[in-house]
């Protein structure tokens, strides 16, 4: 053993954490910064380009921004606040054309809006049910309190912090309610595994429907978009594998921790009924969520006035877009996948022929819906279950990540990684 290795072995966990905090702080800072940069890219670059001769055309930018306000039915409220003025009447920074005012004043669809809330709420609740099934599989007693609400707790934490500390929050909440450390960790990890399985199933169904010729272009763009996202992001800690700079597929594989993912699925094959059942539940849950997003799109349309957002888009194409965008939530580099989810969704809508304005409108509606309901569900465990402190959860997550950054502990604490690490040691 060399002197440097010996010194490293003598480092305490606190020293290891201190050594890694600088790099991890930079990663976290970039996670927040990237989210806002991506949203600025959508509004300042993509939207004006759709209507004006130049991405920096001020007139085109104002028109695009005002059209989104019209799609959101809020121009009257903005006029009352003196933010916009209608046809030179009143006070405001921006002038709104009467045609946009007529769009904004069209009838709002309360029925599809209610359906959207119901469907997305059901989808979130079904994910909690899936966690309960996994808890039973890993030996957690059914009598343990808060098995479903702990999922809402962890998902809610991810609204505020990057890199998914909600997984740790869910595990800690389950342990505080009586689960063992190993069982809680396994449940949290396999919850993410089946999320990937559900998304993959829906995508496969969509690509089969499109056929070979129709599926090639969306599939290739999906890979390229995710390669771009993975390149722009800064992982929380070092990579598990040595990857060449331009190896796109290897970078995506590493981002999703592919080896551990497939190892976990092979392990679950020992229980085929559970594997099939939870896979179907995951796919059905995502389809219900997609139906909710479709409904909120219809709510902000006016079929009676022949003004429908994405009027010519079919449900299958819409579902593929949402499924691809949802993959971004599996690798939460930013808080609530903010910016990453939106940029992927907008580009995928463009692949299917939709404009930037309508794509951004629908994407923002989807984000407000899912994140708003996630926040509502997050409030339940705070009152109904025994949950750890939110800030303490983040500090623990950050400290553990710092120790892993400099130590030889696997980067992600899950059963698949531990098994791979043991195989290497042997």
TORROPA-521880 format. One record per residue (C-alpha): x, y, z. Coordinates in Angstrom, 1 decimal. Layout:
% residues N
px, py, pz
X, Y, Z
...
***
This chain:
% residues 426
px, py, pz
0.0, 0.0, 0.0
1.4, 3.4, -1.0
1.7, 6.3, 1.5
-1.0, 8.2, -0.3
-3.4, 5.3, -0.1
-2.5, 4.8, 3.5
-3.3, 8.4, 4.3
-6.6, 8.1, 2.4
-7.6, 5.1, 4.4
-7.0, 7.0, 7.6
-9.4, 9.7, 6.7
-12.5, 9.9, 8.8
-15.9, 10.1, 7.2
-16.0, 13.8, 8.3
-12.7, 14.5, 6.5
-13.9, 12.6, 3.4
-17.1, 14.7, 3.4
-15.2, 17.9, 3.8
-12.8, 17.1, 0.9
-15.8, 16.4, -1.4
-17.9, 19.3, -0.5
-16.3, 21.8, -2.9
-16.9, 19.7, -6.0
-20.4, 18.7, -4.9
-21.4, 22.3, -4.1
-20.4, 23.2, -7.6
-22.6, 20.4, -8.9
-25.5, 21.5, -6.9
-25.1, 25.1, -7.9
-24.9, 24.1, -11.5
-28.1, 22.0, -11.0
-30.0, 25.1, -10.0
-28.4, 27.3, -12.6
-29.0, 24.9, -15.5
-32.7, 24.8, -14.7
-33.1, 28.5, -15.2
-30.8, 28.7, -18.2
-32.8, 26.1, -20.0
-36.0, 28.0, -19.3
-34.4, 31.2, -20.5
-33.3, 29.4, -23.6
-36.9, 28.3, -24.3
-38.4, 31.8, -23.8
-35.6, 34.0, -25.2
-34.4, 31.8, -28.1
-37.0, 29.3, -29.2
-40.2, 31.3, -28.9
-39.1, 34.4, -30.9
-37.6, 32.2, -33.6
-41.1, 30.7, -34.2
-42.6, 34.1, -35.3
-39.8, 36.5, -36.1
-36.9, 36.7, -38.5
-34.3, 36.6, -35.7
-34.1, 34.9, -32.3
-33.4, 38.3, -30.8
-36.3, 40.1, -32.6
-37.9, 42.1, -29.8
-41.3, 42.3, -31.6
-41.3, 38.6, -32.2
-40.4, 37.9, -28.6
-43.2, 40.1, -27.3
-45.7, 38.5, -29.6
-44.7, 35.0, -28.6
-44.9, 35.9, -24.9
-48.3, 37.5, -25.2
-49.6, 34.5, -27.1
-48.7, 32.3, -24.2
-50.5, 34.7, -21.9
-53.5, 34.4, -24.2
-53.3, 30.6, -24.2
-53.3, 30.8, -20.4
-56.4, 33.0, -20.3
-54.8, 35.7, -18.2
-54.6, 38.8, -20.4
-57.5, 40.5, -18.6
-55.8, 40.0, -15.3
-52.6, 41.3, -16.7
-54.4, 44.4, -18.0
-55.9, 45.0, -14.6
-52.4, 44.9, -13.1
-51.2, 47.4, -15.8
-48.7, 44.9, -17.1
-50.3, 44.9, -20.6
-52.6, 47.3, -22.4
-55.3, 46.4, -24.9
-55.0, 48.2, -28.3
-53.5, 51.3, -26.7
-56.2, 51.5, -24.1
-55.1, 51.7, -20.5
-51.6, 51.4, -19.1
-49.0, 48.7, -19.5
-45.6, 47.8, -20.7
-46.8, 45.6, -23.7
-49.5, 46.3, -26.2
-51.9, 43.4, -26.8
-53.8, 42.9, -30.1
-57.5, 42.4, -30.0
-57.2, 39.0, -31.7
-55.1, 37.7, -28.7
-57.7, 39.2, -26.3
-60.4, 37.2, -28.1
-58.3, 34.0, -27.7
-57.8, 34.8, -24.0
-61.5, 35.5, -23.4
-62.7, 32.2, -24.9
-64.6, 29.8, -22.7
-62.5, 27.8, -20.2
-63.2, 24.0, -20.1
-63.9, 23.3, -16.4
-64.9, 19.7, -17.1
-61.7, 18.6, -18.7
-59.8, 20.6, -16.2
-61.4, 18.7, -13.4
-60.7, 15.4, -15.2
-57.0, 16.4, -15.6
-56.7, 17.0, -11.8
-58.4, 13.7, -11.1
-56.3, 11.6, -13.5
-53.0, 13.1, -12.4
-53.9, 12.7, -8.7
-54.8, 9.1, -9.4
-51.5, 8.5, -11.1
-49.6, 9.9, -8.1
-51.6, 7.8, -5.7
-51.1, 4.6, -7.8
-47.3, 5.2, -7.5
-47.8, 5.2, -3.8
-49.8, 1.9, -4.1
-46.9, 0.4, -6.1
-44.5, 1.3, -3.3
-46.8, -0.5, -0.8
-46.7, -3.6, -2.9
-42.9, -3.4, -3.0
-42.9, -2.9, 0.8
-44.8, -6.1, 1.3
-42.5, -8.0, -1.1
-39.4, -6.9, 0.9
-40.8, -7.9, 4.2
-42.2, -4.7, 5.6
-45.2, -5.5, 7.8
-48.5, -4.2, 6.2
-49.4, -2.7, 9.6
-46.5, -0.2, 9.3
-47.9, 3.3, 9.2
-47.2, 5.7, 6.3
-46.2, 3.2, 3.6
-47.9, 5.3, 0.9
-47.5, 8.7, 2.4
-43.7, 8.2, 2.7
-43.6, 8.1, -1.1
-45.4, 11.5, -1.2
-42.9, 12.8, 1.2
-39.9, 11.9, -0.9
-41.4, 13.0, -4.1
-42.2, 16.4, -2.5
-38.6, 16.9, -1.4
-37.5, 16.6, -5.0
-39.5, 19.7, -5.8
-37.0, 21.8, -4.0
-33.6, 20.1, -4.3
-31.7, 18.6, -7.2
-30.3, 15.1, -7.6
-33.3, 13.4, -6.0
-32.7, 13.5, -2.3
-36.3, 12.5, -1.9
-35.2, 8.9, -2.3
-33.2, 9.2, 0.9
-36.1, 11.0, 2.5
-38.5, 8.2, 1.6
-36.1, 5.6, 3.0
-35.6, 7.6, 6.2
-39.3, 8.1, 6.7
-39.9, 4.4, 6.3
-37.2, 3.6, 8.8
-38.7, 6.0, 11.3
-42.0, 4.2, 10.9
-40.5, 0.8, 11.6
-38.9, -0.5, 8.4
-35.4, -2.0, 8.4
-32.6, -0.1, 6.6
-32.1, -2.8, 4.0
-35.9, -3.1, 3.2
-36.4, 0.6, 3.0
-33.4, 1.1, 0.6
-34.6, -1.8, -1.6
-38.2, -0.5, -1.8
-37.0, 3.0, -2.8
-34.6, 1.6, -5.5
-37.1, -0.8, -7.0
-39.7, 2.0, -7.1
-37.4, 3.8, -9.5
-36.7, 0.6, -11.4
-40.4, 0.1, -12.1
-40.8, 3.7, -13.1
-38.3, 3.0, -15.8
-40.0, -0.2, -16.8
-43.4, 1.6, -17.0
-42.0, 4.4, -19.2
-40.2, 1.9, -21.5
-43.4, -0.1, -21.9
-45.4, 2.9, -22.9
-42.7, 4.0, -25.4
-42.4, 0.5, -26.9
-46.2, 0.5, -27.4
-46.0, 3.9, -29.1
-43.1, 3.0, -31.3
-44.9, -0.3, -32.4
-47.9, 1.8, -33.3
-45.8, 4.1, -35.4
-44.1, 1.3, -37.2
-40.5, 1.0, -38.3
-40.5, 4.1, -40.6
-42.5, 6.3, -38.2
-40.5, 5.3, -35.1
-37.0, 5.7, -36.4
-36.9, 9.5, -36.4
-38.5, 10.0, -32.9
-36.2, 7.3, -31.5
-33.1, 8.9, -32.9
-34.1, 12.3, -31.7
-34.9, 10.9, -28.2
-31.3, 9.5, -28.0
-29.8, 12.8, -29.2
-31.8, 15.0, -26.9
-30.9, 12.9, -23.8
-27.3, 12.8, -24.9
-27.3, 16.6, -25.0
-29.0, 16.8, -21.6
-26.5, 14.4, -20.0
-23.6, 16.4, -21.5
-24.9, 19.6, -20.1
-25.5, 18.3, -16.6
-22.9, 17.8, -14.0
-23.4, 14.5, -12.0
-23.2, 14.5, -8.2
-19.9, 12.8, -7.9
-17.6, 10.9, -10.3
-18.8, 8.5, -12.9
-18.9, 4.8, -12.1
-17.2, 3.9, -15.4
-14.4, 5.3, -17.6
-16.3, 6.7, -20.5
-14.9, 8.2, -23.7
-16.0, 11.8, -24.3
-18.0, 11.2, -27.4
-19.5, 7.9, -26.5
-23.1, 9.1, -26.4
-24.8, 5.7, -25.6
-22.3, 5.0, -22.8
-23.0, 8.4, -21.2
-26.8, 7.7, -21.2
-26.2, 4.2, -19.9
-24.1, 5.6, -17.0
-26.7, 8.3, -16.2
-29.3, 5.7, -15.7
-26.9, 3.3, -14.0
-27.8, 0.7, -16.6
-25.9, -2.3, -15.1
-27.6, -2.0, -11.7
-30.9, -1.5, -13.4
-30.8, -4.7, -15.5
-29.4, -6.6, -12.5
-32.4, -5.5, -10.5
-34.8, -6.6, -13.2
-33.1, -10.0, -13.4
-33.4, -10.3, -9.7
-37.1, -9.6, -9.8
-37.6, -12.3, -12.5
-37.6, -14.8, -9.6
-41.1, -13.4, -8.8
-42.7, -13.3, -12.3
-46.2, -12.5, -11.1
-44.9, -9.5, -9.1
-42.7, -8.4, -12.0
-45.6, -8.5, -14.5
-48.1, -7.0, -12.1
-46.0, -4.1, -11.1
-44.9, -3.5, -14.7
-48.5, -3.3, -15.9
-49.4, -1.1, -12.9
-46.5, 1.3, -13.8
-47.5, 1.4, -17.5
-51.2, 2.0, -16.7
-50.3, 4.7, -14.2
-48.3, 6.6, -16.8
-51.1, 6.2, -19.4
-53.5, 7.7, -16.8
-51.1, 10.6, -16.2
-50.8, 11.2, -20.0
-54.6, 11.3, -20.2
-54.5, 14.0, -17.5
-52.1, 16.1, -19.5
-54.2, 15.6, -22.6
-57.3, 16.8, -20.6
-55.6, 20.0, -19.3
-54.6, 20.8, -22.9
-58.2, 20.5, -23.8
-59.3, 22.6, -20.8
-57.3, 25.6, -22.1
-58.7, 25.1, -25.6
-62.1, 26.2, -27.0
-63.5, 23.5, -29.2
-66.7, 25.5, -29.7
-64.7, 28.4, -31.1
-62.5, 26.0, -33.1
-59.4, 27.1, -31.1
-57.7, 23.9, -29.9
-54.1, 23.6, -28.7
-52.3, 21.0, -30.9
-55.5, 20.4, -32.8
-54.0, 17.9, -35.3
-51.9, 15.9, -32.8
-53.1, 12.4, -32.1
-53.0, 10.9, -28.6
-50.3, 8.3, -29.4
-47.9, 11.0, -30.5
-48.8, 13.0, -27.4
-48.2, 10.0, -25.2
-44.7, 9.3, -26.7
-43.7, 12.9, -26.0
-44.8, 12.7, -22.3
-43.2, 9.3, -21.9
-39.8, 10.6, -23.2
-40.1, 13.8, -21.1
-40.9, 11.7, -18.0
-37.5, 9.9, -18.4
-36.0, 13.2, -17.3
-37.6, 12.7, -13.9
-35.6, 9.5, -13.4
-32.4, 11.4, -13.5
-33.3, 14.5, -11.5
-30.3, 16.7, -12.1
-32.4, 19.8, -11.3
-35.1, 20.5, -8.7
-38.5, 19.0, -9.9
-36.5, 18.3, -13.2
-37.2, 22.0, -13.9
-35.9, 23.1, -17.2
-34.8, 19.6, -18.3
-38.4, 18.3, -18.5
-39.6, 21.4, -20.3
-36.8, 21.5, -22.9
-37.2, 17.8, -23.7
-41.0, 18.1, -24.0
-40.8, 21.2, -26.3
-38.3, 19.5, -28.6
-40.3, 16.3, -28.8
-43.4, 18.2, -29.6
-41.5, 19.9, -32.4
-40.5, 16.5, -33.8
-44.1, 15.7, -34.2
-44.8, 19.0, -36.1
-46.1, 21.3, -33.3
-45.0, 24.9, -33.0
-42.8, 26.2, -30.3
-45.6, 28.4, -28.8
-48.1, 25.6, -28.5
-45.5, 23.2, -27.3
-44.3, 25.5, -24.6
-47.9, 26.3, -23.5
-48.8, 22.6, -23.1
-45.5, 21.8, -21.5
-45.9, 24.5, -18.9
-49.5, 23.4, -18.2
-48.3, 19.8, -17.6
-45.5, 21.0, -15.3
-47.8, 23.2, -13.2
-50.3, 20.4, -13.0
-48.0, 17.6, -11.8
-45.8, 19.8, -9.6
-48.8, 21.5, -8.0
-50.5, 18.2, -7.2
-47.2, 16.8, -6.0
-47.0, 19.7, -3.6
-50.5, 19.0, -2.3
-49.8, 15.3, -1.8
-46.5, 16.4, 0.0
-48.5, 18.1, 2.7
-50.3, 15.0, 3.8
-47.4, 13.0, 5.2
-46.2, 16.1, 7.1
-49.4, 15.8, 9.2
-50.3, 12.1, 8.9
-47.0, 10.3, 9.1
-43.7, 10.4, 11.1
-41.3, 12.1, 8.7
-37.7, 13.4, 9.1
-36.9, 17.1, 8.7
-36.7, 18.3, 5.1
-33.5, 20.3, 5.6
-31.9, 17.5, 7.7
-32.7, 15.0, 4.9
-30.9, 17.3, 2.4
-27.9, 17.7, 4.7
-27.7, 13.9, 5.2
-28.0, 13.4, 1.4
-25.3, 15.9, 0.7
-22.9, 14.6, 3.4
-23.3, 11.0, 2.2
-22.7, 12.1, -1.4
-19.5, 13.9, -0.3
-18.2, 10.8, 1.5
-18.9, 8.7, -1.6
-17.2, 11.3, -3.8
-13.8, 10.7, -2.1
-14.3, 7.3, -0.6
-14.7, 3.9, -2.2
-18.4, 3.6, -1.4
-20.6, 3.0, -4.4
-22.0, 6.2, -5.9
-25.6, 5.1, -5.5
-26.6, 3.0, -2.5
-28.9, 0.4, -3.9
-28.9, -3.4, -4.1
-27.8, -3.5, -7.7
-24.7, -1.4, -7.1
-23.7, -3.3, -4.0
-23.9, -6.6, -6.0
-21.7, -5.2, -8.8
-19.2, -3.9, -6.4
-18.9, -7.3, -4.6
-18.4, -9.0, -8.0
-15.5, -6.7, -8.8
-13.9, -7.3, -5.4
-14.1, -11.0, -5.8
***
